[in-house]
Amino acid sequence: MAETSASRPASTILLLRDGARADGKGRGEIEVFMMVRHHQIEFSSGALVFPGGSVDAGDKEIVARTDLYSGGEGLSEADRGFRIAAIRETFEESGILLASSRGTGAPVDAKRAGELADQHRVALNEHKVSFLSILADNNLQLALDTLVPYAHWITPEGMPKRFDTWFFLAAAPPDQLGAHDGRESTDSIWISPREAVDGGESGRFKLPFPTTRNLIRLAKQATVQAAMEHARGMSIVTVMPVMTKTETGRQLRIPREAGYDGEVFEVGALG
């Protein structure tokens, strides 16, 4: 029996915007920001994913600095850590910043987010500057209440690398379009959940199983507002898939009450 490693706390954000129709007349499908992981990245290499990553020591330092975030009322330290990591990782990987001015409370606009990304993103990714110092030096507060919990997945036991991951929904700030960093990710797109799922089925994209299931669930919502309201009303059930090998490949079993339209899923032939 494979030795089970401990799961590392991690966060990811489904950044949403209302898409436009191709003919320019009216609103199109909801869109989500996604990136292609670099092929040399150890986890989910080459996959189309949402921005995110592990909760680190620096995130926990920010938890202790309540002047550096708003919207943390009623949240445990662990919950605040998950949200801070989600916002930091999203800034590192996309340049999109969910924050506001500490003085005025005004949300960071696209111009300011772009300036901050140009000044600090490379150094932050190279661990030459801390996210805490960027926030403190620029009089910023992370907007934790812009994130709505959407899902909680834990990597199956027996896997060599395991994560305890919270998925959050957030409406992308106006005109913050995002761009991949060229390091951990090699491409980025705004895409409808339906098109992303279709791409996974056709082989255009490589989609991790949790990503696929959350895209399918998200595709049922017509607008960002509808998706956020649906998430606020959800009761989140933790998912830790149980994997079994069959004659034809692998099967994953997840709790039916988690809301992913099923309990047992075939996930392809063994490699």
C-alpha positions as CSV (number, residue, x, y, z in Angstrom):
1,M,0.0,0.0,0.0
2,A,1.3,3.4,-1.0
3,E,2.4,5.6,1.9
4,T,0.1,8.6,2.2
5,S,1.7,12.0,2.4
6,A,0.2,14.9,4.3
7,S,-2.0,17.3,2.3
8,R,-0.7,20.9,1.9
9,P,-3.2,23.8,2.3
10,A,-3.8,25.4,-1.0
11,S,-6.2,27.9,-2.7
12,T,-7.5,28.6,-6.2
13,I,-9.8,31.3,-7.6
14,L,-12.3,31.1,-10.4
15,L,-12.1,34.7,-11.7
16,L,-15.3,35.4,-13.5
17,R,-16.6,38.0,-16.0
18,D,-19.7,38.3,-18.2
19,G,-18.7,37.5,-21.8
20,A,-19.8,39.4,-24.9
21,R,-21.6,37.7,-27.8
22,A,-19.6,37.3,-30.9
23,D,-21.9,39.6,-32.8
24,G,-21.5,42.3,-30.1
25,K,-25.2,42.3,-29.4
26,G,-25.9,41.6,-25.7
27,R,-24.3,39.4,-23.2
28,G,-22.6,36.1,-24.0
29,E,-21.7,33.2,-21.8
30,I,-20.0,33.6,-18.4
31,E,-16.2,33.4,-18.8
32,V,-13.5,32.3,-16.4
33,F,-9.7,33.1,-16.4
34,M,-7.5,30.1,-16.9
35,M,-3.9,29.4,-17.5
36,V,-1.8,26.6,-19.0
37,R,0.8,25.3,-16.5
38,H,4.4,25.1,-17.7
39,H,5.3,21.6,-18.8
40,Q,8.3,21.6,-16.4
41,I,6.1,22.3,-13.3
42,E,5.9,19.4,-11.0
43,F,2.2,19.5,-10.4
44,S,-0.4,19.5,-13.2
45,S,2.2,20.2,-15.9
46,G,0.7,21.3,-19.2
47,A,-2.8,21.5,-17.7
48,L,-5.4,24.2,-18.1
49,V,-6.1,25.4,-14.6
50,F,-7.3,28.3,-12.5
51,P,-4.8,30.6,-10.7
52,G,-3.7,29.2,-7.3
53,G,-1.2,27.5,-5.2
54,S,-0.1,26.6,-1.7
55,V,-0.7,28.6,1.5
56,D,2.8,29.7,2.6
57,A,4.4,31.2,5.7
58,G,4.1,34.7,4.3
59,D,0.4,34.4,4.0
60,K,0.2,33.4,7.7
61,E,2.3,36.5,8.5
62,I,-0.4,38.6,6.7
63,V,-3.1,36.9,8.7
64,A,-1.6,38.4,11.8
65,R,-1.6,41.9,10.2
66,T,-5.3,42.8,10.3
67,D,-4.6,46.2,8.9
68,L,-3.6,44.6,5.6
69,Y,-6.9,43.1,4.7
70,S,-10.7,43.7,5.1
71,G,-13.6,41.3,5.1
72,G,-12.0,38.9,7.5
73,E,-14.7,39.2,10.2
74,G,-16.1,35.9,11.4
75,L,-13.4,33.9,9.6
76,S,-10.9,31.6,11.4
77,E,-7.2,32.2,11.0
78,A,-7.0,29.2,8.7
79,D,-9.8,30.5,6.5
80,R,-8.2,33.9,6.3
81,G,-4.9,32.2,5.3
82,F,-6.7,30.3,2.4
83,R,-8.2,33.6,1.1
84,I,-4.9,35.6,1.4
85,A,-3.1,32.8,-0.4
86,A,-5.7,32.8,-3.2
87,I,-5.4,36.5,-3.8
88,R,-1.6,36.4,-3.6
89,E,-1.3,33.5,-6.0
90,T,-3.8,35.2,-8.4
91,F,-1.7,38.4,-8.4
92,E,1.5,36.4,-8.9
93,E,0.1,34.3,-11.8
94,S,-2.2,36.7,-13.5
95,G,-1.4,40.3,-12.3
96,I,-5.1,40.7,-11.2
97,L,-5.3,42.2,-7.7
98,L,-8.3,41.9,-5.4
99,A,-7.5,44.7,-3.1
100,S,-8.4,48.3,-2.1
101,S,-6.8,51.4,-0.8
102,R,-6.4,51.4,3.0
103,G,-7.1,55.1,3.1
104,T,-10.2,55.5,0.8
105,G,-11.5,51.9,0.6
106,A,-11.6,52.3,-3.2
107,P,-10.9,49.1,-5.1
108,V,-7.6,48.9,-6.9
109,D,-8.3,49.8,-10.6
110,A,-6.8,48.2,-13.7
111,K,-4.2,51.0,-14.1
112,R,-3.0,50.7,-10.5
113,A,-3.0,46.9,-10.6
114,G,-0.9,47.0,-13.8
115,E,1.6,49.4,-12.3
116,L,1.9,47.2,-9.2
117,A,2.3,44.1,-11.4
118,D,5.0,45.8,-13.5
119,Q,6.9,46.9,-10.4
120,H,6.7,43.8,-8.2
121,R,5.4,40.7,-9.9
122,V,8.8,39.3,-11.1
123,A,10.5,40.0,-7.7
124,L,7.5,38.5,-5.9
125,N,7.7,35.3,-8.0
126,E,11.5,35.1,-7.4
127,H,10.9,35.6,-3.6
128,K,13.0,38.8,-3.6
129,V,10.1,40.8,-2.1
130,S,7.2,39.7,0.2
131,F,3.6,40.2,-0.6
132,L,3.2,41.7,2.9
133,S,5.7,44.5,2.1
134,I,4.0,45.2,-1.2
135,L,0.7,45.7,0.6
136,A,2.2,47.7,3.5
137,D,4.4,50.0,1.3
138,N,1.5,50.8,-1.1
139,N,-1.2,51.3,1.6
140,L,-3.3,48.4,0.4
141,Q,-5.8,46.0,1.9
142,L,-6.7,42.7,0.5
143,A,-10.4,42.4,-0.2
144,L,-11.1,39.0,1.4
145,D,-14.9,39.5,1.1
146,T,-14.7,39.5,-2.7
147,L,-14.1,35.7,-2.5
148,V,-17.0,33.3,-2.2
149,P,-16.2,29.7,-1.2
150,Y,-17.2,27.3,-4.0
151,A,-15.6,23.9,-3.4
152,H,-13.2,22.0,-1.1
153,W,-11.1,19.2,-2.6
154,I,-8.5,17.0,-1.0
155,T,-6.1,15.0,-3.1
156,P,-6.8,11.2,-2.8
157,E,-4.8,9.2,-0.3
158,G,-1.8,7.3,-1.8
159,M,-0.8,10.1,-4.1
160,P,2.8,11.4,-3.8
161,K,1.8,15.0,-3.7
162,R,-1.4,16.0,-1.9
163,F,-3.3,19.3,-1.5
164,D,-6.1,20.4,0.7
165,T,-7.6,23.0,-1.7
166,W,-10.3,25.6,-1.3
167,F,-11.9,26.9,-4.5
168,F,-13.3,30.4,-4.5
169,L,-15.4,32.4,-6.9
170,A,-14.6,36.1,-7.5
171,A,-15.8,38.7,-10.0
172,A,-12.8,40.0,-11.9
173,P,-12.3,43.7,-11.2
174,P,-13.4,45.9,-14.1
175,D,-10.8,46.0,-17.0
176,Q,-8.3,43.9,-15.1
177,L,-7.7,41.4,-17.9
178,G,-4.9,39.3,-16.5
179,A,-1.8,37.8,-18.2
180,H,0.2,34.7,-17.5
181,D,3.6,35.1,-16.0
182,G,5.6,33.1,-18.6
183,R,7.2,31.1,-15.8
184,E,4.7,28.8,-14.0
185,S,2.2,29.3,-16.8
186,T,2.8,29.6,-20.6
187,D,-0.6,30.8,-21.8
188,S,-3.8,32.4,-20.4
189,I,-7.3,32.8,-21.7
190,W,-10.7,34.0,-20.8
191,I,-13.0,31.1,-21.8
192,S,-16.5,29.9,-21.2
193,P,-16.8,26.9,-18.9
194,R,-18.6,25.1,-21.7
195,E,-15.8,25.7,-24.2
196,A,-13.1,24.6,-21.7
197,V,-15.0,21.3,-20.9
198,D,-15.5,20.7,-24.7
199,G,-11.7,21.3,-25.1
200,G,-10.9,18.8,-22.4
201,E,-13.1,16.2,-24.1
202,S,-11.6,16.8,-27.6
203,G,-8.0,16.8,-26.4
204,R,-7.5,20.5,-27.0
205,F,-6.9,21.0,-23.3
206,K,-5.6,18.8,-20.5
207,L,-8.0,19.3,-17.6
208,P,-7.5,17.9,-14.0
209,F,-10.6,16.1,-12.8
210,P,-11.5,18.7,-10.1
211,T,-11.2,21.5,-12.7
212,T,-13.5,19.7,-15.1
213,R,-16.2,19.0,-12.4
214,N,-16.1,22.7,-11.3
215,L,-16.3,23.9,-14.8
216,I,-19.3,21.7,-15.5
217,R,-21.0,23.1,-12.4
218,L,-20.1,26.7,-13.3
219,A,-21.5,26.3,-16.8
220,K,-25.0,26.1,-15.4
221,Q,-24.9,29.7,-14.4
222,A,-25.7,32.4,-17.0
223,T,-24.1,35.4,-15.4
224,V,-21.4,36.3,-12.8
225,Q,-24.1,37.6,-10.4
226,A,-26.1,34.3,-10.7
227,A,-22.9,32.2,-10.1
228,M,-22.0,34.3,-7.0
229,E,-25.5,34.1,-5.6
230,H,-25.6,30.3,-6.2
231,A,-22.2,29.9,-4.4
232,R,-23.4,32.0,-1.4
233,G,-26.3,29.6,-1.0
234,M,-24.4,26.4,-1.3
235,S,-23.5,24.0,1.5
236,I,-20.0,22.9,0.6
237,V,-19.2,19.2,1.0
238,T,-15.5,18.3,1.2
239,V,-14.4,16.0,-1.7
240,M,-11.6,13.5,-1.3
241,P,-11.9,11.2,-4.3
242,V,-11.4,7.4,-3.8
243,M,-9.6,6.0,-6.8
244,T,-9.9,2.4,-7.9
245,K,-8.4,0.6,-10.9
246,T,-10.8,-1.3,-13.2
247,E,-10.1,-3.5,-16.2
248,T,-10.4,-0.5,-18.5
249,G,-8.7,2.2,-16.5
250,R,-9.5,4.2,-13.4
251,Q,-12.6,5.1,-11.5
252,L,-13.1,8.0,-9.0
253,R,-15.8,8.0,-6.4
254,I,-16.9,11.3,-4.8
255,P,-19.8,12.2,-2.5
256,R,-23.0,12.6,-4.4
257,E,-24.1,15.4,-2.1
258,A,-21.1,17.5,-3.2
259,G,-23.2,18.5,-6.2
260,Y,-21.2,17.3,-9.2
261,D,-24.0,15.4,-10.9
262,G,-22.8,11.9,-9.9
263,E,-20.9,9.7,-7.6
264,V,-18.7,7.4,-9.8
265,F,-16.7,8.8,-12.7
266,E,-14.5,7.0,-15.3
267,V,-11.3,9.0,-15.7
268,G,-9.6,7.3,-18.6
269,A,-7.2,4.4,-19.3
270,L,-4.1,3.8,-17.2
271,G,-1.0,5.2,-18.8
